[in-house]
Amino acid sequence: MTLLSLSHAPLDSLKASFVELGANPAYHELLLTVLWYGVVHTSALVRCTAARMFELTLRGMSEALVDKRVAPALVTLSSDPEFSVRIATIPAFGTIMETVIQREVGNEWNLFNLYVLLR
């Protein structure tokens, strides 16, 4: 993820890998660990890529992982000093609203909180 981001290479292969691995719950922890390294990376390019990849990993992820691992990572990214990183979190927040909220999970995830996070 780091090399592709820093070299401005297309992310298609990375996206395909995340979708394929994300389909198997056995790999969710691993994917989230990789993404966390992207969240705390010094380069805004890598942080943007991490934010984009969260959207791909959310579907089918357990409620507990979304609450304990994904939400804190997205909150961290949404308060990034780089505007491009903050913008890159919007699709992942939308996916949370689309998938998690519809399952009525995580009472703290509602429209008001999403608005507060993104302003």
Secondary structure, 3 states (H helix, E strand, C coil): CHHHHHCCCCCHHHHHHHHHHHCCHHHHHHHHHHHHHHHCCCCHHHHHHHHHHHHHHHCCCCHHHHHHHHHHHHHHHHCCCCHHHHHHCHHHHHHHHHHCHHHCCCCCCCHHHHHHHHC
